[in-house]
């Protein structure tokens, strides 16, 4: 449980960026300050924000897939929250020039009260299932999902539809003849079913008349 005091608030309406990101794309989360590594309270706060944005630590980034970034800066037991859009400008080389444009919201958090879980409960909650821990030992193109099931990927070469062998189209007269045969077969089936039904009804009527004759 964490209780924060919020100050220096600016909403998104206070900013006029030139471009808004696609918010279906998760932001990059950056933590600045030694407190996130050495202060036990801020270590838990860091874990809280990582869970909130559903992120895992990463050492490599694809710039073309980044549209916005959340920057959290630790100042004592205060945390400054900033949200920036990422713009890629021409730099004259293969690596583009990265420009940050503030999107909002902006606010400062002051940690007032917190209650961490008991060590044994926290350890049990952070326990990794054996199936997921063994995923590193799987072969190439194999991985385990959150349920522990093994999932494989099959990579195929590009196929050209121009070289795909298909049956030649049926001539019109052959198509009409085939349709006529199908209609004739269906007609014969319907007539056979009708004769069987009529015969069954006749037998039932005969049995009923025989039963009536035998009665005193």
Secondary structure, DSSP 8 states (H G I E B T S, - for coil): -EEEEEEEEE-GGG---S----TTS--EEEEESTHHHH-HHHHHHHHHHHHHHT----S---GGG--EEEEEEEETTEEEEEEEEEEEE--SSSS-EEEEEE-S-EEEEEEEEE----HHHHHHHT---HHHHGGGGS-TTEEE-TTS-EEE--------GGG--------HHHHHHHHHHHHHHHHHHHHHHHHHHHHHHHHHHHHHHHHHHH--
